[in-house]
Amino acid sequence: MKTLIRGGTLVTEYESLRADLLLEGEKIAAIGPELSCPEARVIEAEGKLVFPGFIDGHTHMDLPVCATVTADDFASGTAAALLGGTTTIVDFATQEKGETLEQGLDNWHRKAEGKASCDYGFHLAISQWDRQAEADLPRIFRRGVTSFKLYMTYANQVTDRELLEVLLALKPLGGIVGVHCENSGMIDVMQRQVKARGITGPEGHPLSRPDEAEAEAVNRLLALARVADVPVIVVHLSSKKGLEVIRQAREQGQQVYVETCPQYLHLTDRVFEGADEKEGRRYICSPPLRTGEDLAALWEALDEGEIDLISTDHCSFTDAQKAAGQGDFTAIPGGMPGVEDRVRIMYHSWVAEDGAEPSRLVRVLAAQPARLFGLYPRKGCLQVGSDGDLVLFDPNWEGTIRSDQCHNAAGYTPYEGWKIRGRVEEVFLRGHHVVSGGRLIAAGLGQYLPRSSCQL
Ligand SMILES: [Zn+2]
């Protein structure tokens, strides 16, 4: 199986260059001007950008949460990912209380195996930290899981003591932790206060989760990480105040990686103005959508290179599932779809509108996640010997994002009606042509990716 991608503009994290690219079997076999390979099938890519397959380091497929299960399982979620140009996800396998870490990981293998259309790895969310969990860690590493998730809020939150113990336990193994930073106690009190003011609809959600809750938790996490002397990842950073805490720590020499998501770069709490409850519920995610000032601060940080990766936190629910929170914003399942929109919305805003070099997109959507999660250079780059994961992108296409054309199982997109430039046309996964003309032509080819430790 040989495919020659001819005449396109290859985009690496460093530059854009006109060159041909040959896929042979599952790998990139050659890159150069005017390649010739008579037996290869030829794809004309004149006028197209050729990106390495994009990596989404933060998804929740088939996750039980809020007495329901996310709308997307590994079949629908990874198909939507491929259609959006994402060829690899790193999903959060989650240990439920009462399970061992290995049981949690086993469960996620069962959910994904044979169903995934893009390649996948797992982080492991630790919900019960004890001697057994600590003893399991080396086996978890041998199974290719090197990154972990801890929550400072929600039912599976860890205490500061547990957080520090996990950081210390992972240190000799070379593991890294991504942390959901929000002050749980602050949110509990604020939720009661907001409800006491008679606010029960979705607009109460951002009011009950102030930016101070994020900034305080980021600050506490970074203090614990300094004590443990390990790098950490702040996942889905949403606020200017949180960003400022990170800046200060970095100025003192602390190693901290920052992830944000397209929703925090494109949507604000103004979405709740004039929205009915049903529409408002679609925008409930945690941390919540914030103000225009926060959004502007995150864009500035992105432009300055202070954001390491942009993931989706894809966690989708249908309107019917979201209706569990009718009249009580604290009962709305939190999360929104994103895997299909991430690449096109970031391309549109950053490259087409703001004039950023396309290579910057490759850095935060592919190369940095690959290194951070131990997949480089198999994934995240265009190099001879790397997996044949490619996205052929038409930079001149103009159109509108429509919910009825989306492929996630939630049935809507938070970017409904957005007019954008650029779209994913062809996608190759390990040399297989899986998306053609924007349509999925091969499903279920995704494979599990055992990962090495953080390469940053
Ligand atoms: Zn998440």
Residues whose N, C-alpha, C, O or C-beta is under 5 A from the ligand:
A	BS01	ZN	D313
